[in-house]
Amino acid sequence: MTEVDMNSKPVYESVSPVGTALNKVITIAPRPKSLEGKKIGLVCNGFQGSDLLLESLSDLLTRHINSLEFIKLPSGKTEPWGTEPQDGTTGDLAREAGVGAVIVAAGG
């Protein structure tokens, strides 16, 4: 057990709210002019119902544009499909898969 000096003054640390940002801001990718013949990545974050939402949405889109291809993208290189992303690599996986667009669903 350590002794506490009751005569010492407390020491406070403060953090400036104007500090350096830890995350870089990126812009949203431009929207494709058409979805005809596109491969669309589906990213499910694991919240209840998000998988059903993606399956329903892909079915609905295929009814209108039958040349679409849908693939289930994992949420990250270390994550299976249907889990919350942990490693921030979803964009890398989308580029590697050659998708023309990605739909990310959050259920709840």
Secondary structure, 3 states (H helix, E strand, C coil): CCCCCCCCCCCCCCCCCCCCCCCCCCCCCCCCCCCCCCEEEEEECCCCCHHHHHHHHHHHHHHHCCCCEEEEECCECCECCCCCCCCCCHHHHHHHHCCCEEEEECCC
